[in-house]
């Protein structure tokens, strides 16, 4: 699939994600249904979504306390048996990871949550991560189906139409960028140019230079 064809497929993505897809200043506030609002309630909603997950390294983690709290993150949804958009999305985020270098795993973190936990065991996700040569600081996550569903809705990756929402392929292709400590959040297409994703991410990292990242080959 060519990049322009893959980008065109974003038109079928979930309404909850598409609402925040345009690049711009990080989202702030508490609008219902948005990540900016839901992630802002540390004592309420955050506690509800602090579910136990398992990494592709077969470690047990809590989503909020271990992965999100106080961190700058890039996160999105995927499934390992996708033959089209998920591999393209992962490959593009791998380019982002290369641009960021050793910052990943130190002052920012990548998380990819499966939409099909019944298929994506830790071993399956480990194979997927190895296949795509992902570096340190990037976790692939699975868990109980009901917990994955809770996170998907809590993070805004859903469509209000139940028929559309039931199709898991509608919830990939977007990523959520943000800083939990500062409560800065925004969505963007996962197939955006890697340099654009890095520039967007830098708005959320305290003390990072605002100078745009130049296009480079990675």
C-alpha positions in Angstrom: 0.0 0.0 0.0 1.4 3.4 -1.0 1.6 6.2 1.6 -1.0 8.3 -0.1 -3.4 5.3 -0.2 -2.8 4.6 3.5 -3.4 8.2 4.4 -6.6 8.2 2.4 -7.8 5.2 4.6 -7.7 7.5 7.6 -11.1 8.8 6.5 -12.7 5.7 8.0 -11.1 6.1 11.4 -13.0 6.6 14.6 -14.7 9.9 15.2 -13.2 10.2 18.7 -9.7 10.2 17.2 -10.3 12.2 14.1 -11.6 15.2 16.1 -8.1 15.8 17.3 -6.2 14.9 14.1 -5.1 18.3 12.9 -1.6 19.4 14.0 -1.6 22.4 16.3 -0.9 23.4 19.9 -1.5 20.6 22.4 -5.0 20.2 23.6 -5.9 21.3 27.1 -9.1 21.2 29.1 -11.8 18.8 30.2 -14.0 18.3 27.2 -16.0 15.1 27.5 -14.8 12.2 25.4 -11.4 13.7 24.7 -8.1 12.5 26.0 -7.4 16.0 27.3 -10.4 15.8 29.5 -10.2 12.2 30.6 -6.5 12.1 31.4 -6.9 15.3 33.4 -8.8 13.7 36.3 -5.9 12.0 38.1 -8.0 11.1 41.1 -11.1 9.9 39.2 -11.0 8.7 35.7 -7.3 7.9 35.9 -7.9 5.5 38.7 -10.6 3.8 36.7 -8.3 3.3 33.8 -5.3 2.1 35.8 -5.8 -1.4 34.5 -3.2 -4.2 34.6 -1.6 -5.0 31.3 1.1 -7.3 30.1 4.0 -6.2 27.9 5.6 -8.0 25.0 8.4 -8.7 27.4 5.9 -10.6 29.6 6.0 -8.1 32.4 2.9 -7.0 34.4 2.3 -3.3 34.5 -0.4 -0.8 35.5 -1.4 1.5 32.7 -1.5 4.7 34.7 0.9 4.2 37.6 3.6 2.5 35.6 3.3 3.7 32.1 1.5 7.1 32.0 2.0 9.0 35.2 4.4 11.9 34.9 5.6 10.9 31.4 5.6 12.1 27.8 4.2 9.4 25.6 3.3 8.4 22.1 0.5 5.8 22.1 -1.8 4.1 19.7 -3.6 0.9 18.9 -2.7 -2.0 16.6 -2.9 -5.7 16.0 -0.2 -8.0 14.9 -2.1 -9.8 12.1 -2.9 -6.7 10.2 -1.5 -7.0 6.6 -1.8 -3.3 5.7 -2.1 -0.3 7.9 -0.5 -1.6 11.2 2.8 -2.6 9.6 3.0 0.8 7.9 2.1 2.6 11.1 4.7 0.6 13.1 7.4 1.2 10.4 6.7 5.0 10.4 6.9 5.1 14.2 10.1 3.2 14.1 11.5 6.1 11.9 10.2 8.5 14.6 12.0 6.4 17.2 15.3 6.6 15.2 15.0 10.4 15.0 14.5 10.7 18.8 17.5 8.5 19.5 18.3 7.8 23.2 15.5 10.1 24.3 13.1 7.1 23.9 13.0 5.2 27.2 14.5 8.1 29.1 12.3 11.2 28.7 9.6 9.8 26.5 8.0 6.5 25.8 6.2 4.6 23.0 3.2 2.4 23.7 1.3 0.2 21.2 -1.9 -1.4 22.6 -3.4 -4.4 20.8 -7.1 -4.2 19.8 -7.2 -8.0 19.6 -5.9 -9.3 23.0 -7.4 -12.8 22.3 -4.9 -13.1 19.4 -2.0 -10.9 20.6 -0.4 -12.8 23.5 2.9 -11.5 24.9 4.7 -14.0 22.7 2.9 -12.8 19.6 3.6 -9.2 20.4 7.3 -10.1 21.1 7.5 -11.6 17.7 5.9 -8.5 16.1 8.3 -6.2 17.9 11.3 -8.2 16.8 10.0 -8.4 13.3 9.9 -4.6 13.2 13.2 -4.1 15.0 11.8 -1.7 17.6 14.2 -0.3 20.1 14.2 0.2 23.9 11.5 2.4 25.4 8.7 1.0 23.2 6.3 -1.4 24.7 3.6 -3.5 23.0 0.8 -4.2 25.4 -2.0 -6.7 25.8 -4.5 -7.5 28.6 -8.0 -8.6 29.4 -10.4 -7.8 26.6 -12.6 -5.7 28.9 -9.6 -3.7 30.1 -8.4 -3.0 26.5 -11.9 -1.9 25.6 -12.0 0.4 28.6 -8.7 2.0 27.6 -9.8 2.3 24.0 -12.8 4.3 24.9 -11.1 6.2 27.8 -8.5 7.4 25.3 -11.0 8.5 22.7 -10.4 5.8 20.0 -14.0 5.0 19.3 -17.0 5.8 17.0 -20.5 6.6 18.4 -22.0 4.3 15.7 -21.9 0.8 17.2 -21.7 -0.8 13.8 -18.6 1.2 12.8 -17.1 0.9 16.3 -17.3 -2.9 16.2 -14.7 -3.0 13.3 -11.3 -2.9 15.0 -9.7 -1.7 11.8 -11.4 1.6 12.3 -9.3 2.4 15.4 -5.8 2.3 14.0 -3.9 4.9 12.0 -4.1 7.6 14.7 -1.7 8.2 17.6 -2.1 10.2 20.8 0.9 12.4 21.9 1.1 14.0 25.2 2.6 14.9 28.6 0.7 13.6 31.6 2.4 15.9 34.0 1.6 19.0 32.0 -1.8 17.8 30.7 -0.9 18.5 27.1 -2.5 16.1 24.6 -3.1 16.0 20.9 -3.9 13.4 18.2 -2.2 13.1 14.9 -2.2 10.6 12.0 0.4 7.8 12.5 1.5 8.1 8.9 2.5 11.7 9.2 6.1 12.5 8.2 8.3 11.4 11.1 9.7 14.9 11.5 6.3 16.4 11.9 5.5 13.9 14.7 8.8 14.7 16.4 8.0 18.5 16.2 4.5 17.9 17.6 6.0 15.8 20.4 8.6 18.4 21.3 5.8 20.8 22.2 5.0 18.4 25.1 8.5 18.0 26.5 9.6 20.5 29.1 12.8 22.3 28.2 13.0 21.0 24.6 14.0 23.4 21.9 11.1 24.7 19.8 13.2 24.7 16.6 11.6 22.4 14.1 13.3 19.1 13.2 14.6 19.1 9.7 13.8 16.2 7.3 16.4 13.5 7.4 16.6 10.0 5.9 16.3 7.3 8.5 
